[in-house]
């Protein structure tokens, strides 16, 4: 019996882990993009993920707003703005509007522009990479790569070895002094060989996806990821493709422009997976691919096909309600500073300086906003729990609300209505809403201990991080509110 017990302990002690974890986010990727372009994809990219990996087909974002910075932070922290604090690309901090990654205490490395003054300091929770680093006594290596700074910095986390992003003003990848004082020699060489003309926005080109994967491969090879002899914990590489979002905003979800960027992304994925096979070994790495948010179809496209859609002049609403509030309280000023990502920001300084009661002003603002025909629900963030709104929307509002950062009031637009107006030639789109067109995103796992399959059971953005951590036998991030997806995590047991 004693020998049997010892044998059991020894077997359990042999913890299996992959050599590398790779997280990939395709910015503004709708779930149905997996299938809309399926017949046009090659065999090695999205099709390989679908045919060899495991797909969570009913994967939803469980908060609002569905915005880039929020999505990247939520995927990797396993929590929502309520805890990680990244309430949007921009949000209020200490009463002032700030950019999510802006950090004036650091300087750019590889640039002298403000594009380098970035770090993850505004994010309050740890990430998958932070947990891997801690579990390995910081011997595992973690890197982030994207054209957008927020898409590289937030996924990589606080303790990452580096995050690299693209500065169009200099035409190459950069970082900040938060991570290092000078660029590695291999990166200097890479930038020289792949430099673009300063001022060219690579996010607006399909080649931006190609360049991102090329940079990811350079990090993989030059930092020797997946070949770490200092620890049994895996290294991690976080990659985000930004061109799909930038081009979606301009050209919408349909048309040759979007097709071209998805074809480039598919080709880049295929080459990247081939490089991983060669560098780390097929079956030795774990990949997950998801999105930070999806995107609405262009409203002109919808209306041409008899689907109700449109736009609302939100700034006009703000001005109109401000005029009404000024008349009501007999004090001139902009009571509403901004309506941004369906959040209404009140000017607390103005209200306090004129000895007005904040709650009274807020109630009057809500009353006036409710009179606007395109707002379905208008609720006080501090009273969402008791509001007469559907449970699903109520939960997503609460999950997305961070006091001091998210504003005062939540204003929900009707489905397929954008927060701005446009003419009949407008082709673009946006995102940010609770609706499936913005919230239904892909989630696929492939590689180490992942069997082919799929599920339509509900899963959420915040479930990605605890699933990966469960597979690695690593503690989930410190503010994690998600659950491990058992049909994926249990495959390795």
C-alpha positions in Angstrom: 0.0 0.0 0.0 2.8 2.4 0.9 4.5 1.7 -2.5 1.2 2.4 -4.3 0.7 5.7 -2.5 4.3 6.8 -3.3 3.8 5.9 -6.9 0.6 7.9 -7.0 2.3 10.9 -5.5 5.2 10.6 -8.1 2.7 10.5 -11.0 0.8 13.5 -9.7 4.1 15.4 -9.2 4.9 15.2 -12.9 3.0 18.3 -14.0 2.8 18.6 -17.8 2.9 22.0 -19.4 3.5 23.3 -22.9 6.7 25.1 -23.8 4.9 28.2 -25.0 1.5 29.9 -24.8 0.4 32.1 -27.6 -2.6 34.4 -27.3 -3.9 36.0 -30.5 -6.5 38.7 -30.7 -8.0 39.8 -34.0 -9.3 43.3 -33.4 -13.0 43.8 -34.3 -13.5 40.2 -35.5 -17.1 39.1 -35.6 -17.7 35.4 -34.8 -19.2 34.9 -38.2 -16.1 36.0 -39.9 -14.8 32.4 -39.3 -17.5 31.2 -41.7 -18.2 34.1 -44.0 -14.7 33.8 -45.5 -14.3 30.1 -44.8 -14.2 28.9 -48.4 -11.6 31.5 -49.2 -9.2 30.8 -46.3 -6.2 28.6 -46.9 -5.6 25.4 -45.0 -3.0 26.7 -42.6 -4.6 29.6 -40.8 -8.2 30.0 -39.6 -9.1 26.6 -41.2 -6.4 24.9 -39.2 -7.8 26.4 -36.0 -11.3 25.2 -36.9 -10.3 21.8 -38.2 -7.6 20.9 -35.6 -8.6 23.0 -32.6 -11.6 23.4 -30.3 -14.1 26.2 -31.0 -16.4 27.9 -28.4 -19.2 28.9 -30.8 -21.4 30.8 -28.3 -18.7 33.1 -26.9 -19.9 36.5 -25.7 -18.5 39.6 -24.1 -20.3 40.0 -20.7 -19.8 43.8 -20.2 -20.2 47.1 -22.0 -18.6 49.0 -23.6 -17.3 46.5 -26.2 -14.2 48.6 -26.9 -10.5 47.7 -27.9 -8.7 48.5 -24.7 -11.4 47.0 -22.5 -11.4 43.8 -24.6 -7.7 43.3 -24.5 -7.5 43.8 -20.8 -10.6 41.6 -20.1 -9.3 38.6 -22.2 -6.0 38.4 -20.4 -7.1 39.4 -16.8 -10.3 37.3 -16.8 -12.2 40.2 -15.4 -14.2 43.3 -16.5 -13.7 47.0 -16.1 -15.4 46.8 -12.7 -12.1 45.3 -11.4 -9.3 45.8 -14.0 -10.2 49.5 -14.3 -9.7 49.9 -18.1 -13.1 51.4 -18.7 -12.5 52.4 -22.3 -9.8 53.5 -24.7 -10.3 56.8 -22.8 -11.9 57.3 -19.4 -11.8 59.7 -16.4 -9.1 59.4 -13.8 -8.9 61.9 -10.9 -11.5 63.9 -12.7 -9.6 64.2 -16.0 -10.1 62.3 -19.2 -7.0 60.1 -19.9 -5.9 57.6 -22.5 -5.8 54.1 -21.2 -2.1 53.5 -21.5 -0.7 57.0 -21.2 2.1 57.3 -18.7 4.0 60.6 -18.5 6.6 59.0 -16.1 8.1 57.0 -19.0 9.7 57.9 -22.3 9.7 56.2 -25.7 12.5 53.8 -26.7 13.0 53.9 -30.4 11.1 57.2 -30.7 11.1 60.6 -29.2 7.3 61.1 -29.9 4.5 60.8 -27.3 3.6 57.5 -28.8 6.3 56.0 -26.6 4.9 57.4 -23.3 2.9 54.3 -22.6 2.7 51.6 -19.9 0.1 49.2 -18.2 0.0 51.2 -15.0 -3.6 52.2 -15.3 -4.7 48.5 -15.4 -5.5 47.3 -11.9 -5.5 43.5 -12.4 -2.9 40.9 -13.3 -2.8 39.0 -16.5 -2.2 35.4 -17.6 1.4 36.4 -18.3 1.8 38.0 -14.9 0.6 34.7 -13.3 3.0 32.6 -15.3 5.8 35.0 -14.4 5.0 34.8 -10.7 4.6 31.0 -10.8 8.1 30.7 -12.4 9.7 33.2 -10.0 9.8 35.5 -13.0 11.9 33.2 -15.1 9.3 32.6 -17.8 9.4 35.2 -20.5 6.3 37.2 -21.7 6.1 39.6 -24.7 3.4 41.6 -26.4 3.3 42.6 -30.1 0.8 44.8 -32.0 0.5 47.8 -34.1 -1.7 49.5 -31.4 0.1 50.3 -28.1 -2.9 49.2 -26.0 -3.2 46.0 -27.9 0.4 45.0 -27.0 0.7 46.5 -23.5 -2.5 45.4 -21.8 -2.3 41.7 -22.8 1.4 41.4 -21.8 0.6 42.7 -18.3 2.6 44.5 -15.6 5.6 42.2 -15.3 6.2 41.5 -19.0 9.7 41.4 -20.4 8.5 43.8 -23.1 5.6 45.1 -25.2 6.3 46.3 -28.7 4.0 48.5 -30.7 4.2 50.6 -33.9 4.9 54.3 -34.1 3.8 55.6 -37.5 5.7 58.8 -37.0 9.0 57.0 -37.2 7.8 54.0 -39.3 8.9 51.2 -37.0 8.2 49.3 -33.8 9.0 50.9 -30.4 8.6 50.4 -26.7 9.0 52.5 -23.6 11.4 52.9 -20.6 8.8 51.0 -18.5 10.4 47.9 -20.1 13.9 48.8 -21.2 16.3 51.6 -21.9 17.2 50.6 -25.4 15.9 48.4 -28.2 17.6 44.9 -28.6 20.1 44.8 -31.4 17.9 42.2 -33.3 15.0 44.7 -33.2 17.1 47.6 -34.4 18.0 45.3 -37.4 14.4 44.3 -37.9 13.2 47.9 -37.9 15.8 48.8 -40.4 14.8 46.0 -42.7 11.1 46.6 -42.3 10.9 50.3 -42.0 7.9 52.1 -43.6 7.7 55.7 -44.7 7.0 57.9 -41.6 3.4 59.0 -41.4 2.0 55.9 -43.1 -0.7 54.3 -41.0 0.0 50.6 -41.3 -3.3 49.8 -39.5 -5.1 51.0 -42.6 -3.4 48.4 -44.8 -3.7 44.6 -45.1 0.1 44.6 -44.9 -0.2 45.8 -41.3 -1.4 42.3 -40.4 1.5 40.7 -42.3 4.0 43.1 -40.5 2.6 42.2 -37.1 3.0 38.5 -37.6 6.5 39.1 -39.0 7.4 41.0 -35.8 5.9 38.3 -33.7 8.1 35.7 -35.4 11.1 37.9 -34.9 10.4 38.1 -31.1 9.8 34.3 -31.1 13.1 33.5 -32.7 15.4 36.2 -31.3 14.1 35.9 -27.7 14.2 32.1 -28.1 10.7 31.7 -26.7 9.5 28.1 -26.1 13.1 27.0 -25.4 13.4 28.2 -21.8 15.7 26.0 -19.8 15.4 28.0 -16.6 11.8 26.9 -15.7 9.2 24.3 -16.5 6.6 27.0 -16.9 5.9 28.1 -20.5 6.9 31.4 -22.1 4.1 33.5 -23.5 3.7 35.6 -26.6 0.7 37.9 -27.0 -0.1 39.0 -30.5 -2.9 41.4 -31.7 -3.9 42.2 -35.3 -5.0 45.8 -35.5 -5.7 46.3 -39.2 -9.0 44.4 -39.1 -10.4 47.1 -36.7 -9.0 50.2 -38.5 -10.2 49.1 -41.9 -13.5 48.0 -40.4 -14.1 51.5 -39.1 -13.5 52.9 -42.6 -15.0 50.2 -44.9 -17.4 48.3 -42.7 -17.8 44.5 -42.4 -18.2 43.7 -46.1 -16.4 44.5 -49.4 -13.1 43.9 -51.0 -11.2 46.0 -48.4 -12.2 43.8 -45.5 -11.8 40.6 -47.5 -8.2 41.7 -48.3 -7.3 42.2 -44.7 -8.8 38.9 -43.6 -7.0 37.1 -46.4 -3.7 38.8 -45.2 -4.5 37.8 -41.6 -5.2 34.2 -42.7 -1.9 34.0 -44.6 -0.1 35.6 -41.7 -1.6 33.1 -39.3 -0.6 30.1 -41.5 3.0 31.3 -41.7 3.1 32.0 -38.0 1.8 28.6 -37.1 4.4 27.0 -39.4 7.1 29.0 -37.7 5.8 27.8 -34.3 5.9 24.2 -35.5 9.5 24.7 -36.5 10.7 26.7 -33.5 8.8 25.0 -30.6 7.4 21.8 -32.2 3.9 20.9 -33.2 2.0 19.9 -30.0 4.4 21.7 -27.7 2.6 25.0 -27.8 -0.9 26.1 -26.8 -2.7 28.7 -28.9 -5.9 30.6 -28.2 -7.4 33.0 -30.7 -10.2 35.4 -29.9 -11.3 39.1 -30.4 -11.5 42.2 -28.3 -14.9 43.0 -29.7 -16.9 42.5 -32.9 -18.6 45.2 -35.0 -22.0 46.2 -36.4 -22.7 46.0 -40.1 -22.7 49.4 -41.9 -26.2 50.9 -41.4 -26.5 52.0 -45.0 -25.8 48.4 -46.1 -28.6 47.2 -43.7 -31.1 49.8 -44.7 -30.6 49.0 -48.4 -31.7 45.5 -47.4 -34.7 46.6 -45.4 -33.1 46.2 -42.0 -33.8 48.9 -39.5 -30.6 50.8 -38.7 -29.3 54.4 -38.4 -27.3 56.9 -36.5 -27.9 59.3 -33.7 -26.3 62.7 -33.3 -25.1 62.1 -29.8 -23.1 65.3 -29.6 -26.3 67.1 -30.7 -28.1 65.4 -27.9 -25.5 66.5 -25.4 -25.8 70.1 -26.5 -29.6 70.0 -26.4 -29.8 68.4 -22.9 -27.1 70.9 -21.6 -29.4 73.8 -22.8 -32.3 72.2 -21.0 -30.4 71.7 -17.8 -29.1 75.3 -17.9 -32.6 76.5 -18.2 -33.8 74.2 -15.4 -31.1 75.2 -12.9 -30.6 78.7 -14.0 -26.8 78.2 -14.4 -25.1 78.3 -17.8 -22.5 75.6 -18.6 -21.9 72.1 -20.0 -23.4 69.9 -17.4 -22.7 66.9 -19.6 -19.0 67.0 -20.5 -19.2 64.1 -22.9 -21.3 61.1 -24.1 -18.7 58.6 -24.9 -19.2 54.8 -25.5 -22.8 55.0 -24.2 -21.5 56.6 -21.0 -22.6 60.1 -19.9 -20.0 62.1 -18.0 -21.3 65.0 -15.8 -19.2 68.0 -14.9 -18.9 67.5 -11.2 -16.7 70.6 -10.8 -19.4 72.8 -12.4 -22.2 71.3 -10.3 -20.2 71.7 -7.1 -19.0 75.2 -7.9 -22.6 76.3 -8.3 -23.8 74.6 -5.2 -26.1 72.2 -7.1 -27.1 68.8 -5.8 -25.4 66.1 -8.0 -28.3 63.6 -7.6 -30.8 66.2 -8.6 -28.9 67.1 -11.7 -28.3 63.5 -12.6 -32.1 62.7 -12.3 -32.9 65.6 -14.5 -30.3 64.6 -17.1 -31.7 61.1 -17.1 -35.2 62.4 -17.6 -34.1 64.6 -20.5 -32.1 61.8 -22.1 -35.0 59.4 -21.9 -37.0 61.8 -24.1 -34.5 61.2 -26.9 -36.1 58.7 -29.3 -33.0 56.6 -30.1 -32.1 55.8 -26.5 -33.8 52.6 -25.4 -32.7 52.8 -21.7 -31.0 55.5 -19.7 -29.9 54.5 -16.2 -28.0 55.9 -13.3 -24.8 53.8 -12.9 -25.3 53.9 -9.1 -28.8 52.5 -9.3 -28.6 49.9 -12.1 -29.5 47.0 -9.9 -33.0 48.4 -9.3 -33.6 49.7 -12.8 -36.4 48.2 -14.9 -34.2 46.9 -17.7 -33.5 43.3 -19.0 -31.3 41.2 -16.7 -28.7 40.6 -19.4 -28.1 44.3 -20.1 -28.2 45.0 -16.4 -25.4 42.5 -15.8 -23.3 43.9 -18.6 -23.7 47.5 -17.4 -22.6 46.5 -13.9 -19.6 44.5 -15.1 -18.5 47.4 -17.2 -18.8 50.1 -14.5 -15.8 51.3 -12.6 -16.6 54.2 -10.2 -14.6 57.3 -10.9 -13.7 56.1 -14.4 -16.9 55.2 -16.2 -19.0 58.3 -15.9 -22.4 58.8 -14.2 -25.1 57.6 -16.6 -25.4 54.7 -19.0 -27.4 55.4 -22.2 -28.3 52.4 -24.4 -29.0 53.0 -28.1 -31.5 51.0 -30.1 -30.1 48.0 -32.0 -27.9 48.8 -35.1 -27.9 52.6 -34.3 -24.5 54.2 -34.2 -23.7 57.1 -32.0 -23.1 59.6 -34.8 -24.8 60.6 -38.1 -23.6 60.0 -41.6 -24.5 60.4 -45.3 -25.6 57.9 -47.8 -22.0 57.3 -49.0 -20.8 56.3 -45.5 -19.3 52.8 -45.6 -17.7 52.4 -42.2 -18.9 51.1 -38.8 -18.1 51.1 -35.1 -18.7 49.0 -32.0 -19.3 49.4 -28.3 -22.8 48.0 -27.7 -24.1 45.0 -25.8 -25.8 43.5 -28.9 -24.5 40.3 -30.5 -23.1 42.1 -33.5 -20.6 43.7 -31.1 -20.4 41.1 -28.4 -20.4 37.7 -30.2 -16.7 36.9 -30.8 -14.7 33.8 -31.7 -12.7 31.8 -29.2 -10.6 28.9 -30.4 -7.9 26.8 -28.7 -5.3 24.7 -30.6 -2.2 22.7 -29.9 -1.0 21.2 -26.6 -3.6 18.9 -25.1 -6.4 20.3 -27.2 -8.7 17.8 -29.0 -10.7 18.8 -32.1 -14.3 19.8 -31.3 -16.7 22.6 -30.5 -19.4 23.6 -28.1 -22.4 25.9 -28.2 -22.6 26.1 -24.4 -22.4 29.7 -23.3 -18.9 31.0 -22.6 -17.7 34.6 -21.8 -14.7 36.7 -22.5 -13.7 36.5 -18.8 -13.5 32.7 -19.1 -10.4 32.7 -21.4 -7.8 33.5 -18.7 -9.0 31.0 -16.1 -9.2 28.3 -18.8 -5.6 28.8 -19.8 -4.4 29.0 -16.2 -6.3 25.8 -15.3 -4.6 24.0 -18.1 -1.2 25.2 -16.9 -1.8 24.5 -13.2 -1.2 28.2 -12.6 -3.2 30.5 -10.3 -5.7 32.6 -12.2 -5.3 36.4 -12.4 -5.9 38.3 -9.1 -9.2 39.9 -10.1 -10.5 37.0 -12.2 -14.3 36.7 -12.3 -14.5 34.0 -15.0 -14.6 30.3 -14.9 -12.5 27.7 -16.6 -14.2 26.2 -19.7 -14.4 22.6 -18.6 -14.8 21.1 -22.0 -11.4 22.6 -22.9 -9.5 22.6 -19.6 -10.5 19.0 -18.7 -9.1 17.5 -22.0 -5.6 17.4 -20.5 -6.5 15.7 -17.2 
